[in-house]
Amino acid sequence: MKTLFLIFGALSFGLLVFLVGFWYGQPLLSRQFVLRRLNQTKIKKTVSVKQSHELDRLTDLSELLDSTARQLRLGKSLASALQTAAETNCVTDKVIGDLVMATSNGEAFGDAIKRLLDISVPSDLAFTLRTLELAATGGVGGVLALERAAIVLRERSVNIHDRKTQAAQAMLSTQVLSWAPVVVAGWLIVTSTAVRNFLLLSLAGWFCILLGVGFNYAGRKWMQTIVSPTPQ
């Protein structure tokens, strides 16, 4: 009976401390939780929009290079082929537009591309400009360079899709693996008196619970950090 009163008193005191702390700390905790969730949502949206723009740019550039190579095989000059390809594929990138305008007005590809590369451009766009500069040297090798570069850009797009798919699968597996021990522990506590007495009525049991929850939370955060892209 004495043990029962001690347990009841400890639980009552713990409940009182929890209620007082929750009453005074709830506004601060709620505000911090909401701000954190908003920041995470904003970062995720920013990364998602950036990846979507990157995929669209890779698709546009690969189609531009393929179309330019086809026009070159028809006997057009590189400037004319690039202009026709940009108009056919409705390319809206400002750097490509500036290059088309400059080369259409008679500026050499090497000079125009060197000027445009001085501006901070994404790596895939810089790769496209370098390929066009190589193709401007003339010959069949320039056509092959454009076609091979288009293949490389498409492979980059496929790799991005694969990374997103694998990241989603990894997060799903992590959620399943992290919730499974919680469900099993809850089931054992409900159905087994020995397990319930050990986990809830002993310091070693509470230590096991806190250690398991801590490792579980750390594992979820670690996996989320690995698979989630960081905004740049």
C-alpha positions as CSV (number, residue, x, y, z in Angstrom):
1,M,0.0,0.0,0.0
2,K,2.9,2.4,0.8
3,T,4.4,1.7,-2.6
4,L,1.1,2.4,-4.3
5,F,0.8,5.7,-2.4
6,L,4.3,6.7,-3.4
7,I,3.7,5.9,-7.0
8,F,0.4,7.8,-7.0
9,G,2.1,10.8,-5.3
10,A,4.9,10.8,-7.8
11,L,2.5,10.7,-10.7
12,S,0.4,13.5,-9.2
13,F,3.4,15.7,-8.6
14,G,4.7,15.0,-12.1
15,L,1.3,15.8,-13.6
16,L,1.2,19.0,-11.6
17,V,4.6,20.1,-12.8
18,F,3.6,19.2,-16.4
19,L,0.4,21.2,-16.2
20,V,2.1,24.3,-14.8
21,G,5.0,24.1,-17.3
22,F,2.5,23.6,-20.1
23,W,0.3,26.5,-19.0
24,Y,3.2,29.0,-18.9
25,G,5.3,27.6,-21.7
26,Q,2.6,26.7,-24.2
27,P,2.5,30.1,-25.9
28,L,6.2,30.2,-26.4
29,L,6.4,26.6,-27.5
30,S,3.5,27.1,-29.9
31,R,5.1,30.2,-31.4
32,Q,8.4,28.5,-31.9
33,F,6.8,25.4,-33.3
34,V,4.8,27.4,-35.8
35,L,7.8,29.5,-36.9
36,R,9.9,26.4,-37.4
37,R,7.2,24.7,-39.4
38,L,6.8,27.8,-41.6
39,N,10.5,28.0,-42.2
40,Q,10.7,24.3,-43.1
41,T,7.8,24.7,-45.5
42,K,9.3,27.7,-47.1
43,I,12.6,25.9,-47.6
44,K,10.9,22.9,-49.0
45,K,8.9,25.0,-51.5
46,T,12.0,26.9,-52.5
47,V,14.0,23.7,-53.1
48,S,11.0,22.2,-55.0
49,V,10.6,25.3,-57.2
50,K,14.3,25.4,-57.9
51,Q,14.4,21.7,-58.9
52,S,11.4,22.2,-61.2
53,H,13.1,25.2,-62.9
54,E,16.3,23.2,-63.2
55,L,14.5,20.3,-64.9
56,D,12.6,22.6,-67.2
57,R,15.9,24.3,-68.2
58,L,17.6,21.0,-68.8
59,T,14.8,19.9,-71.1
60,D,14.8,23.2,-73.0
61,L,18.5,23.2,-73.5
62,S,18.7,19.6,-74.6
63,E,15.9,20.2,-77.2
64,L,17.7,23.4,-78.3
65,L,21.0,21.6,-78.9
66,D,19.3,18.7,-80.8
67,S,17.3,21.1,-82.9
68,T,20.4,23.1,-83.7
69,A,22.3,20.0,-84.7
70,R,19.5,19.0,-87.1
71,Q,19.6,22.5,-88.7
72,L,23.3,22.2,-89.1
73,R,22.9,18.9,-90.9
74,L,20.5,20.6,-93.3
75,G,23.4,23.0,-94.3
76,K,22.6,26.1,-92.3
77,S,25.2,28.2,-90.5
78,L,25.4,27.9,-86.7
79,A,24.0,31.3,-86.1
80,S,21.0,30.6,-88.4
81,A,20.6,27.1,-87.0
82,L,20.6,28.4,-83.4
83,Q,18.1,31.1,-84.2
84,T,15.7,28.7,-85.9
85,A,16.1,26.2,-83.0
86,A,15.4,28.9,-80.4
87,E,12.3,30.0,-82.3
88,T,11.0,26.5,-82.9
89,N,11.4,25.4,-79.3
90,C,10.2,28.7,-77.8
91,V,13.3,29.1,-75.6
92,T,12.7,31.9,-73.2
93,D,16.1,31.9,-71.4
94,K,17.5,35.4,-71.4
95,V,21.2,34.3,-71.9
96,I,20.2,32.1,-75.0
97,G,18.2,35.0,-76.3
98,D,21.1,37.4,-75.9
99,L,23.4,34.9,-77.7
100,V,20.9,34.5,-80.6
101,M,20.6,38.2,-81.0
102,A,24.3,38.8,-80.8
103,T,25.3,36.1,-83.3
104,S,22.4,37.1,-85.7
105,N,23.9,40.6,-85.7
106,G,27.3,39.3,-86.8
107,E,29.2,38.9,-83.5
108,A,31.5,35.9,-83.3
109,F,30.3,33.0,-81.2
110,G,33.5,33.0,-79.2
111,D,33.3,36.7,-78.3
112,A,29.6,36.5,-77.5
113,I,29.9,33.4,-75.3
114,K,32.9,34.8,-73.5
115,R,30.9,37.9,-72.7
116,L,27.9,35.9,-71.5
117,L,30.0,33.6,-69.4
118,D,31.2,36.5,-67.4
119,I,27.7,36.7,-66.0
120,S,26.9,34.2,-63.2
121,V,25.0,31.4,-65.1
122,P,24.0,27.9,-63.9
123,S,26.4,25.0,-64.7
124,D,24.1,23.4,-67.3
125,L,23.7,26.7,-69.2
126,A,27.5,27.3,-69.1
127,F,27.9,23.7,-70.4
128,T,25.6,24.5,-73.3
129,L,27.4,27.7,-74.1
130,R,30.8,26.0,-74.1
131,T,29.3,23.3,-76.5
132,L,28.1,26.0,-78.9
133,E,31.5,27.6,-78.8
134,L,33.0,24.3,-79.7
135,A,30.5,23.8,-82.5
136,A,31.3,27.2,-83.9
137,T,34.7,25.9,-85.0
138,G,32.9,24.1,-87.8
139,G,33.0,20.6,-89.2
140,V,31.1,17.4,-88.5
141,G,32.6,17.3,-85.0
142,G,30.6,20.4,-84.0
143,V,27.3,18.6,-84.9
144,L,28.4,15.5,-82.9
145,A,29.3,17.7,-80.0
146,L,25.8,19.3,-79.9
147,E,24.1,15.9,-80.1
148,R,26.4,14.4,-77.3
149,A,25.8,17.4,-75.1
150,A,22.0,17.1,-75.5
151,I,22.4,13.4,-74.3
152,V,24.4,14.6,-71.3
153,L,21.7,17.1,-70.3
154,R,19.0,14.5,-70.6
155,E,21.0,12.2,-68.4
156,R,21.3,14.9,-65.8
157,S,17.5,15.4,-65.9
158,V,17.0,11.6,-65.4
159,N,19.5,11.6,-62.5
160,I,17.6,14.3,-60.7
161,H,14.3,12.4,-61.1
162,D,16.1,9.3,-59.8
163,R,17.4,11.1,-56.8
164,K,14.0,12.5,-55.9
165,T,12.4,9.0,-56.2
166,Q,15.1,7.3,-54.1
167,A,14.9,10.1,-51.5
168,A,11.1,9.6,-51.2
169,Q,11.6,5.8,-50.9
170,A,14.3,6.3,-48.2
171,M,12.0,8.6,-46.2
172,L,9.1,6.2,-46.4
173,S,11.3,3.3,-45.2
174,T,12.6,5.5,-42.4
175,Q,9.1,6.3,-41.2
176,V,8.1,2.7,-41.3
177,L,11.2,1.5,-39.4
178,S,10.9,4.3,-36.8
179,W,7.2,3.8,-36.1
180,A,7.4,0.0,-35.9
181,P,9.3,-0.2,-32.6
182,V,6.8,2.4,-31.1
183,V,3.8,0.3,-32.1
184,V,5.4,-3.0,-30.8
185,A,6.4,-1.3,-27.5
186,G,2.8,0.0,-27.1
187,W,1.3,-3.4,-27.9
188,L,3.6,-5.1,-25.3
189,I,2.8,-2.5,-22.7
190,V,-0.9,-3.1,-23.2
191,T,-0.8,-6.9,-23.4
192,S,2.1,-7.9,-21.1
193,T,2.0,-7.2,-17.3
194,A,5.7,-8.0,-16.9
195,V,6.7,-5.6,-19.7
196,R,4.4,-2.9,-18.4
197,N,5.8,-3.2,-14.9
198,F,9.4,-3.1,-16.1
199,L,8.9,-0.1,-18.5
200,L,6.6,2.0,-16.4
201,L,7.4,1.2,-12.8
202,S,11.2,1.1,-12.9
203,L,14.0,3.5,-13.6
204,A,15.7,1.1,-16.0
205,G,12.5,0.8,-17.9
206,W,12.1,4.6,-18.2
207,F,15.8,4.8,-19.2
208,C,15.1,2.3,-22.0
209,I,12.1,4.2,-23.2
210,L,14.0,7.6,-23.3
211,L,17.0,6.0,-24.9
212,G,14.8,4.4,-27.6
213,V,12.9,7.5,-28.3
214,G,16.1,9.5,-28.5
215,F,17.7,7.1,-31.0
216,N,14.5,7.0,-33.0
217,Y,14.3,10.8,-33.3
218,A,18.0,11.2,-34.0
219,G,17.7,8.5,-36.8
220,R,14.8,10.2,-38.4
221,K,16.5,13.6,-38.4
222,W,19.8,12.2,-39.7
223,M,18.1,10.4,-42.6
224,Q,16.0,13.6,-43.4
225,T,19.2,15.6,-43.4
226,I,20.9,13.1,-45.8
227,V,18.1,12.8,-48.3
228,S,16.8,16.3,-48.3
229,P,18.5,18.7,-50.8
230,T,20.0,21.8,-49.3
231,P,18.9,25.2,-50.8
232,Q,21.8,27.0,-52.4
